[in-house]
Amino acid sequence: MKLIDLSHTIHPGLTVFPEDPQISLIQVKDYHRDGYNNFQLITGMHVGTHLDGPMHLTASKSFISELPLESFTGKGIVIDVHDKNLIELKHIKHYLIEAGDIVLFYSGYDKFYGKDEYYTNYPVFDEELAHYLVELKVKMIGIDWFSPDLRPYPIHEILLKNNILILENLTNLDFLLSGPAFEIFAFPLKINADSSIVRAVAKIGD
């Protein structure tokens, strides 16, 4: 068995979406001064590697803490879209995708993570592709960039209205290209919120 970390590290000074508040991560207790260490994190739920739940951009009233644990893990498949600005149905038609799969899209855009350009000129899905994913009944999609669409976020609405979770800001998807079968684990905090930061991991082998 091999585990691949697909998550970015949360740290002070982390670049966030321009409209979101900056995170605060500070050490509030020091071992040598206080006899123990402790840190305080003040953050929104859409920083770093995170999972968008249905409440994020739909009228759903279900907190992400209320979703079944089975929603956050499953068989993964990775789609190579590294040279695409618009990701269309034709780019995934030849992949074997089954109901319940977690479909990851590798763009290589994670190389810009932490830079201002990360939130500009990123790849986007077209609506036909989103409806196809709904038709296939996948349980989650994951991307190594910020968002599958632009404001007013129609792709988010299509997917989330159909209970397809959106895993954003992944990294290291290149390690999964042309490799053996893998499973994805992306468990959110058990938190009464629309979405959650996660530690996303791929497990290769038994």
C-alpha positions in Angstrom: 0.0 0.0 0.0 1.2 3.5 -0.8 -0.4 6.8 0.3 -0.1 10.0 -1.8 -0.8 13.3 -0.1 -3.0 15.4 -2.4 -3.3 18.3 0.1 -1.6 21.7 0.4 -0.2 22.7 3.8 -2.1 25.4 5.8 0.4 27.9 7.1 0.5 31.6 8.1 0.5 33.8 5.0 -1.4 31.3 2.9 -2.8 32.9 -0.2 -6.6 32.8 -0.3 -9.3 33.8 -2.8 -9.2 37.6 -3.0 -12.7 38.0 -1.6 -12.1 35.8 1.4 -10.6 36.9 4.8 -7.0 36.0 5.4 -6.3 33.1 7.7 -4.7 33.5 11.1 -2.5 30.7 12.4 -0.6 31.7 15.5 1.1 29.9 18.4 -0.7 30.9 21.5 1.1 28.7 24.0 4.8 27.9 24.1 6.3 24.8 25.8 9.2 26.6 27.4 7.0 29.4 28.7 3.7 27.7 29.4 4.6 24.1 29.8 2.8 23.1 26.6 2.3 24.1 22.9 -1.0 25.2 21.4 -2.0 27.0 18.2 -5.1 28.9 17.1 -6.5 28.8 13.6 -9.0 31.3 12.4 -10.1 30.5 8.9 -12.9 30.2 6.4 -13.8 26.8 5.0 -12.6 27.5 1.5 -8.9 27.8 2.0 -6.2 25.3 1.0 -7.4 21.9 0.0 -11.1 21.8 0.8 -14.4 20.2 0.0 -17.5 22.1 -1.2 -20.7 20.7 0.2 -24.2 21.2 -1.3 -25.0 24.1 1.1 -22.2 26.1 -0.4 -24.1 27.3 -3.6 -27.6 25.8 -3.4 -30.6 26.1 -1.1 -29.6 22.9 0.8 -29.9 23.1 4.5 -27.6 20.1 5.2 -24.3 20.9 6.9 -21.4 18.9 5.6 -21.2 17.2 9.0 -24.6 15.6 8.2 -23.5 13.9 5.0 -22.8 10.1 5.1 -19.2 9.1 5.6 -19.4 7.1 2.4 -19.7 10.5 0.5 -16.1 11.2 1.2 -14.3 8.1 -0.1 -14.4 5.9 -3.1 -12.6 4.6 -6.2 -10.7 7.3 -8.0 -10.0 8.0 -11.6 -7.7 10.8 -12.9 -8.3 12.7 -16.2 -5.4 14.4 -17.8 -6.4 18.0 -18.9 -3.1 19.7 -18.5 -3.2 21.5 -21.8 -6.9 22.5 -21.7 -8.4 25.9 -20.9 -12.0 24.7 -21.5 -12.6 21.2 -20.3 -15.3 19.6 -22.5 -17.2 16.3 -22.7 -15.0 15.1 -25.5 -11.9 15.2 -23.2 -13.3 12.5 -20.9 -15.6 10.4 -23.1 -12.9 7.7 -23.7 -12.4 7.2 -19.9 -14.3 4.4 -18.2 -16.2 6.2 -15.4 -18.7 4.4 -13.2 -21.4 5.5 -10.8 -19.9 6.3 -7.4 -16.4 7.1 -8.8 -14.4 10.1 -7.6 -13.2 11.9 -10.8 -10.0 13.9 -10.5 -8.8 16.4 -13.1 -5.1 16.9 -13.5 -4.2 20.3 -15.0 -0.8 21.0 -13.4 -2.1 24.3 -12.3 -1.1 23.6 -8.7 2.3 24.9 -9.7 0.8 28.4 -9.3 -0.5 27.7 -5.9 0.5 30.6 -3.5 0.8 33.0 -6.4 -1.6 35.7 -7.4 -2.1 34.2 -10.9 -3.6 31.1 -9.2 -6.9 32.8 -9.1 -6.9 34.0 -12.7 -7.0 32.3 -16.0 -7.6 28.9 -14.5 -9.3 26.1 -16.5 -13.1 25.8 -16.5 -15.7 23.1 -17.2 -18.4 23.5 -19.8 -22.0 22.7 -18.8 -22.3 19.7 -21.1 -19.5 18.0 -19.2 -21.1 18.9 -15.8 -24.4 17.4 -16.9 -22.6 14.2 -18.1 -21.0 13.8 -14.7 -24.4 14.1 -13.2 -25.7 11.5 -15.6 -22.9 9.1 -14.6 -23.8 9.6 -11.0 -20.2 10.2 -9.8 -20.0 11.1 -6.1 -17.3 13.7 -6.2 -15.0 15.6 -8.6 -11.6 16.9 -7.7 -9.4 19.6 -9.3 -5.8 20.8 -8.8 -6.9 24.4 -9.2 -9.3 26.8 -7.5 -12.7 26.4 -9.1 -14.3 24.5 -12.1 -16.1 27.6 -13.2 -16.3 31.4 -13.1 -18.9 33.7 -11.4 -21.9 33.1 -11.1 -20.6 29.5 -10.8 -23.1 27.5 -12.8 -21.0 24.3 -12.7 -21.0 24.4 -8.9 -24.8 24.6 -8.9 -25.2 21.8 -11.4 -23.0 19.4 -9.5 -23.9 20.4 -5.9 -27.7 20.3 -6.7 -27.1 16.7 -7.7 -25.1 15.9 -4.5 -21.7 15.7 -6.4 -19.1 17.1 -4.0 -16.3 19.4 -5.3 -12.8 18.9 -4.0 -10.7 21.9 -4.8 -7.0 22.9 -4.6 -5.5 19.5 -4.9 -1.9 18.8 -5.6 0.3 15.8 -6.7 -2.2 14.4 -9.1 0.6 13.8 -11.5 1.6 10.8 -9.3 -1.6 9.2 -10.2 -1.3 9.5 -14.0 -1.0 6.2 -15.8 -0.6 4.3 -12.5 -2.5 1.5 -10.8 -6.0 1.7 -9.4 -6.4 4.0 -6.3 -8.9 5.1 -3.7 -9.6 8.6 -2.5 -10.1 9.7 1.1 -11.2 13.3 1.6 -12.9 13.5 5.0 -14.1 17.0 6.2 -14.1 18.2 9.7 -17.3 17.2 11.5 -18.4 20.8 11.4 -21.8 22.5 11.1 -20.8 24.5 8.0 -21.4 24.5 4.2 -17.9 23.1 3.4 -14.7 22.1 5.1 -10.9 22.0 4.8 -9.8 18.4 4.3 -6.7 16.2 4.2 -7.1 14.5 0.8 -5.2 11.3 0.3 -5.0 8.7 -2.5 -4.3 5.0 -1.5 -2.7 2.9 -4.1 -2.8 -0.9 -3.5 -4.1 -2.9 -0.5 
